[in-house]
Amino acid sequence: MASVFLYHVVGDLTVGKPELSEFSETETVGAAIGAIGDSAEGGIPVWRKRSVKIPFENAQSRQQRFIGILNALDIVAFLARDDCLADQEKAINTPVSEIVAPANSALKVVDPGTRLIDALEMMKQGARRLLVPKSLVWRGMSKRFSILYNGKWLKNADSFGGSSSTNALATRPSSSSTSSIQDKFCCLSREDVLRFLIGCLGALAPLPLSSIASLEAINPNYCWIEASSPAIDATKKLPNDPCAAAVIEPTPEGQHKILGEISLAKLWKCDYLSAAWALAKLSAGQFVMGVEDHMNSRSLPDIDTHSDEIAGEETNAAAANSNRLRRKFSSRSIGFFSNSSSDPNLSIGRSMYRGRTAPLTCKATSSLAAVMAQMLSHRATHVWVTEIDNDDILVGLVGYTDILAAVTRQPAASAPATLDSNL
């Protein structure tokens, strides 16, 4: 394990990564919807524009211009507002600066030679993106003992955010190329780190085959909402990481039976307008199932189209718009599970929660490697953990931070101490 975290550097993970293309705060919600579809972890970093036009920009300036990360659930929650539902065209053309939550600490600037163990520590502390300067001379390959060179600790060539990390064995660029290098960056997500780690399972042994319970990787403090509650209530208490709430049905024993989830992962690539309407109008249970085209309004007693509040000629128009959105909010429009039954009077029940709407779950006995593979294959930000003997009873979840904490919890700092004693 020490060889992975201590002798690999951030630069090893940037090989093949494209140069960062900034998404400006002046861009519209519609543009953000398109960008999020191709993003990592269902979110995009949002930046302020440069105040003055300069030849190049250093890392500190780039860090200061970072605002926060805008995700799919943020957009759906915004579009679910009454004023946005009333004027969808105006909502789609709204600048993202009005909805992105400021979170400058979610991004950290690091040198390519920063040790992987230090980068993981930043992510454990809340960083969700690492901004790495692209060097023309960086080869993307660290030496096995790159933290030492000629019996001395390597130092950072530049100070990025006050980091005390070490620099890999690389040649400092010439002064003539410094300006062109300093203005080029690439962005690493926690998904990139997880993909790197799953390629190093042999070096991490025996951790990958250990259960998530034995590694204390299960977080019991998850966010949840009852299926009978309005779906919009989930957005009022969602945590930032992971941005997900379990839709549950309480049992007589006081346990939580998971039916689905409201999360950015499920809304990553969906019909945002239809999902926003459903978030505002449906219960949480109805939201995670979707509403099929054949289900009439009598099948959905909890839906409030607000048609009673509209007078005169606007009543029919509002009702027609509501019915249109309800028909669009189906398994075919947002990727939710399609109910195979043709019974129009079929009530909503927990047995219908399967298919793509089914939450991604694992057991407390599942291995760390299996959970990592689940997250990467589904491009999910988390996995819900259920009881060993019951697939529906929820006991917690595992997210990126929990995995990073588990793999770095083992003593791994002895190697540099030993090396240092031999200097």
Order of alpha helices (4+ residues) and beta strands (2+ residues): alpha-beta-alpha-beta-alpha-beta-alpha-alpha-alpha-beta-alpha-beta-beta-beta-alpha-beta-alpha-alpha-beta-beta-beta-alpha-alpha-alpha-alpha-beta-alpha-beta-beta-alpha-alpha
